[in-house]
Amino acid sequence: MPNPSRLRDSTQIELPARSLDGLRDQVEAEYTVTILQDDPAQCRIVGSPVEIKAVSSFLSRHGISLP
Protein backbone atom coordinates (compact mmCIF):
# COMPACT_ATOMS: atom_id res chain seq x y z
CA MET A 1 0.00 0.00 0.00
CA PRO A 2 1.35 3.46 -0.86
CA ASN A 3 2.46 5.89 1.81
CA PRO A 4 -0.38 8.46 2.29
CA SER A 5 1.95 11.46 2.57
CA ARG A 6 3.77 10.50 -0.61
CA LEU A 7 0.49 10.04 -2.45
CA ARG A 8 -0.73 13.43 -1.18
CA ASP A 9 2.49 15.09 -2.34
CA SER A 10 2.02 13.69 -5.83
CA THR A 11 -1.61 14.82 -6.12
CA GLN A 12 -1.55 18.34 -4.71
CA ILE A 13 0.50 21.51 -4.48
CA GLU A 14 0.13 23.88 -1.53
CA LEU A 15 1.25 27.46 -1.99
CA PRO A 16 0.45 31.03 -0.99
CA ALA A 17 -2.67 32.21 -2.82
CA ARG A 18 -0.92 35.34 -4.08
CA SER A 19 1.51 33.12 -6.00
CA LEU A 20 -1.26 32.44 -8.51
CA ASP A 21 -2.05 36.11 -9.13
CA GLY A 22 -2.31 36.49 -12.89
CA LEU A 23 -1.82 32.75 -13.48
CA ARG A 24 -4.88 31.11 -11.93
CA ASP A 25 -7.09 31.35 -15.04
CA GLN A 26 -4.31 29.98 -17.23
CA VAL A 27 -3.65 27.05 -14.88
CA GLU A 28 -7.35 26.17 -14.76
CA ALA A 29 -7.68 26.46 -18.56
CA GLU A 30 -4.60 24.43 -19.48
CA TYR A 31 -4.60 21.70 -16.82
CA THR A 32 -7.21 19.34 -15.41
CA VAL A 33 -6.89 20.47 -11.80
CA THR A 34 -9.00 21.98 -9.07
CA ILE A 35 -7.81 25.02 -7.16
CA LEU A 36 -9.11 25.10 -3.59
CA GLN A 37 -8.81 28.08 -1.30
CA ASP A 38 -10.11 27.41 2.22
CA ASP A 39 -7.85 30.08 3.68
CA PRO A 40 -7.50 33.52 2.03
CA ALA A 41 -3.72 33.31 2.26
CA GLN A 42 -3.22 29.68 1.17
CA CYS A 43 -4.45 27.54 -1.72
CA ARG A 44 -4.13 23.98 -2.95
CA ILE A 45 -3.96 22.74 -6.51
CA VAL A 46 -5.34 19.20 -6.66
CA GLY A 47 -5.14 16.80 -9.59
CA SER A 48 -3.67 13.57 -10.89
CA PRO A 49 0.06 12.98 -10.43
CA VAL A 50 0.62 13.67 -14.15
CA GLU A 51 -1.25 16.99 -14.01
CA ILE A 52 0.44 18.05 -10.77
CA LYS A 53 3.85 17.41 -12.32
CA ALA A 54 2.89 19.50 -15.36
CA VAL A 55 1.53 22.33 -13.19
CA SER A 56 4.71 22.25 -11.09
CA SER A 57 6.79 22.69 -14.24
CA PHE A 58 4.51 25.50 -15.43
CA LEU A 59 4.79 27.33 -12.10
CA SER A 60 8.57 26.89 -12.06
CA ARG A 61 8.80 28.40 -15.55
CA HIS A 62 6.89 31.41 -14.22
CA GLY A 63 9.27 31.92 -11.29
CA ILE A 64 7.22 30.28 -8.57
CA SER A 65 9.38 28.04 -6.40
CA LEU A 66 7.71 25.08 -4.73
CA PRO A 67 8.79 23.39 -1.51
Order of alpha helices (4+ residues) and beta strands (2+ residues): alpha-beta-alpha-beta-beta-alpha
